[in-house]
């Protein structure tokens, strides 16, 4: 069993390939179309992004290490009461798509914080909302990066710091140079990788169970 632990050549190739491909999407997004020369292009992709890639990007946004690692552990230890959070989330999404989106979309805003400024005719609510959002996501991203880094370090010889810096650094670079367009298409690529990985785990586990039964 010890020989199976740690990253092998193939693992490093796949990991490096994902990093390079993600950076490539950022570079391509920065050079194509409007070239991220305007705020509209950078923040909302000139409002020309298609529904399917945006929908996939939103799904992948929720597929963080908190969900992949934390939820199974929560259900395993404490039971399935966590399902009620899904009920609340679905209700929230239904209300948002039927009430909130029809209000926001015609305004052509780039963020909810811009709406705060218009709604209250003051920059104070916008600044407060922006600072609060930044603090929230700093904490959130720390947890999201910590989870998979600890998991990789526990089962392989891949260093904790290398996992954090490579993943975070790649995301910062392709987001900074490619804008929202790069984020959306990188999420689509990551969705493909995650789907292949999940299918691979299911197939591998099924074969192992069948071999034990035989």
N, C-alpha and C positions, 0 to 999 in steps of 0.2 A: 504493500500500500504506500510506503514511503516514496517509491519512485514516481507515483502519480501526482504527488504534491509539487507545487511550484509551477512557474511559467516555463513552457518549453518554447522552442523556436517558432512553432506554428502559432502559439498564443501571442507572442510578441509581434509576429507579422500581422495578425488580425487586429491587435490593439493599435499598432502603428498605422495600419491601413485606415482604420476608423478616424484616427486623429487627422491624418493627411487629407482624407476625403472631405471631412468636415471643414477643414481650413480651405480646401479647394472650392467648396460651395461659397464660402465667404468671399474669396477673391473673385470668383465669377460674378457674384451678385454685385460686388463693388465696381466691376468693369462693364457690366451689361446694362441695358436699359438706360435709365437716367443717370447711372453712375453715382447714385447717392449724393447728388449735388444739391438737392433741395430737402427741406424738412419733411415735406409730404412724401417724397420718395423714401427717405430714410426710416421714418417712423411708421408709415402705413403702406409702403409699397405702391404709392400713387393710387391706392384704392383699387388696384387691378388684379389682386390675388384671387385665385379661383376658390370656390367653396370647399372642394374636397381636400386640397392640401392644408387649408386653414383649419378645417375640422380635425384632420389627423394631427396637426400641430397642437391643437387644444387638448386632444386626448393624451398625447405624449407629455404635455405639460403637467398633467396630473399623475403620470406614471413615474413618480420619483422613487428614490430608495425608501422613503417613508412608507409608501404604499406596497412596494415589492417586498421589502424586508420586515417592516413593522406590522403591517396588517395580518399576515399569516401567523406571526408570533403571537399577536394579540388574540386572535381567534383560537389558536392552539391552546393557550394558557387560560383564557377567561371565557371562551365560548363565542357564540355567534351573535351576541347582542350588537356587535358593531354594524350589523346590516342596517340598523335603523338610521345610521348616518347617511347611507345611500338613499334612503327614503327622503330624508330632509334635503339632501343635495339635489335629487331629481325634482322635488317640489320647488326649490329655489331656482333651478334652471328653467323650469316651466314659467314661473312668474317673470324671470328676467327676459326670456325670449318674447313673451306676450305683452309685457308692460314697459320694461326698462329700455330694451333695444329700440322699439319704435320711437321712443323719445330722444335717445342719444344719436341714432344714425342720421336723421335729417340735419342735425347740427354740424356734422362734419368735423367733430372734435378729434384731437389726437390722444386724449386721456380723460379720465373722470375728473382729474384735478382741474383741468381747463373748464369743465362744466361748473365746478365749485366757484371759480372766479366769476363766470358769467352769472350764475344763479344769485350770488350774494354781492355782486358788483364790488369785489374787493380781492386783492391778492393774498390777504391773510389766510383764508380757508385753503387756497391752493397751495401755499407754502407749507401750512400745517399738514395737509394731506400728503404732500410729496415727502416731507421729512419722515412722517409716520410710516409711510409705505417703504421708504428706504431702510429704516431701522428694522421693520418687519422682515424684509427680504434678506437683509444681512444675516439675521439670526436663522431664518429659514434655509438659506443656501449653505450656511455652516453645517446644519444638521443633515441636509441632503448630501453634501460632499463627505461628511464624516461616516455615514452609514456604509456605502460601498467600499470606501477606503479601508475601514476596519475589517469588513468581510473578506476583501482580497488579501489583506495582510494575514488574516487568521488561517486561510486555507492555502495560500501560495506564499512564495518568497518575494512578492512584489511589494516594495516599500510603501509605507503609508504616505509619506511626503510626496513620492513620485506620482501616486494616484491622484492626490488632491491637486497638485500643481499642473499636471498634464491635462486633466479634465477641465479644471477651472480656467486655466490659461487658454486652452483651445476655445472654450465658449466665449471668453472675453474678446479674443482676437476676431473670430468670425462675426460676432455680433457688432463689434466696433466698426469693422470695415464694410460689412455687408448689409447692416440694418435689418429691418423686419423680414425682408425677402430671404436673407440668408438664414435667419432663425427658423422660418417656416419650412424651408426645403431641407435644412439640417434635421429638423424634427421628423420630417417624412422619412429621411434616410435612417434615422435612429429607430423609428417605428418598424421599419423593415428588418433591421438587425435584431431588435427585441422579439419580433414575431418569429423569426427563424430560430433564435435562441430558445424561446419557450417551446416551440415545436420539437426542437432537438432534445430538450430535457424530458418532454413527455414521451417521446419515442424511446430514448435511452432507458428511462424508468420502466416503461412497459416491457421492453426486452428483458430487463433484469428480473422483473416480477415473473414473467413467463418462464425464464430459465430456472428460477427457484422452484416453480410449480412442477416443471418437468423433471 
